[in-house]
Amino acid sequence: MRNFVGLGAFLLIVGACSVFESTEPTRLTYEGRSVILSETPVSVDAVVTVRNAGSKTRHVSGNGCPLYIAAYTTPDREGSPVWESDGTMSDCPATLVLRLITLAPGDSHDYRVRATLPSSLPKATYYLAMLGANGPIPVAVGQVNIP
């Protein structure tokens, strides 16, 4: 009986999310930026702003959890990152899937992550991206130089 109730709750959640489907193309834009908080060790505060550029109200995941910062060695931020901040599900509430943010046309929401790059990274320029705010698609949030 417990498995049936769990399956029913899952189907209810999936069904509730499908109410927000629309035939209009999704017009959500994602813009990233970061500020270096300290240089030794390198610590950054990254923000991704999601904006509804469309003409209809949109619903997006609330916390985008887990959110994390990834460092890449190339500006295209493709492939495997050389480092990722701690973006574990342990910090996320169990009810995350039920929390949605409503964005009316022109409205925006900020996702924020603070992270400290390990001192063990070799000297180089690293291209940072936030993952989780736009699902698995990295959003560029700047770059850092480790001298």
ChimeraX attribute file (.defattr): number of C-alpha atoms within 10 A of each C-alpha:
attribute: neighborCount
match mode: 1-to-1
recipient: residues
	/A:1	6
	/A:2	7
	/A:3	8
	/A:4	9
	/A:5	10
	/A:6	11
	/A:7	12
	/A:8	12
	/A:9	12
	/A:10	12
	/A:11	12
	/A:12	12
	/A:13	13
	/A:14	13
	/A:15	11
	/A:16	11
	/A:17	14
	/A:18	10
	/A:19	8
	/A:20	11
	/A:21	11
	/A:22	10
	/A:23	5
	/A:24	9
	/A:25	9
	/A:26	15
	/A:27	14
	/A:28	18
	/A:29	14
	/A:30	18
	/A:31	13
	/A:32	21
	/A:33	18
	/A:34	21
	/A:35	15
	/A:36	16
	/A:37	14
	/A:38	11
	/A:39	14
	/A:40	11
	/A:41	12
	/A:42	16
	/A:43	17
	/A:44	23
	/A:45	17
	/A:46	24
	/A:47	23
	/A:48	24
	/A:49	18
	/A:50	20
	/A:51	20
	/A:52	24
	/A:53	18
	/A:54	18
	/A:55	12
	/A:56	15
	/A:57	15
	/A:58	22
	/A:59	15
	/A:60	18
	/A:61	17
	/A:62	16
	/A:63	19
	/A:64	19
	/A:65	21
	/A:66	16
	/A:67	23
	/A:68	22
	/A:69	28
	/A:70	26
	/A:71	23
	/A:72	20
	/A:73	18
	/A:74	13
	/A:75	14
	/A:76	10
	/A:77	19
	/A:78	11
	/A:79	9
	/A:80	11
	/A:81	17
	/A:82	11
	/A:83	16
	/A:84	19
	/A:85	17
	/A:86	14
	/A:87	17
	/A:88	11
	/A:89	11
	/A:90	9
	/A:91	10
	/A:92	14
	/A:93	11
	/A:94	9
	/A:95	7
	/A:96	13
	/A:97	15
	/A:98	12
	/A:99	14
	/A:100	15
	/A:101	13
	/A:102	16
	/A:103	20
	/A:104	16
	/A:105	16
	/A:106	13
	/A:107	14
	/A:108	17
	/A:109	17
	/A:110	15
	/A:111	19
	/A:112	19
	/A:113	17
	/A:114	17
	/A:115	18
	/A:116	18
	/A:117	20
	/A:118	14
	/A:119	11
	/A:120	6
	/A:121	11
	/A:122	10
	/A:123	10
	/A:124	11
	/A:125	16
	/A:126	23
	/A:127	20
	/A:128	29
	/A:129	28
	/A:130	30
	/A:131	23
	/A:132	20
	/A:133	27
	/A:134	19
	/A:135	14
	/A:136	9
	/A:137	13
	/A:138	21
	/A:139	24
	/A:140	25
	/A:141	21
	/A:142	19
	/A:143	20
	/A:144	19
	/A:145	11
	/A:146	16
	/A:147	8
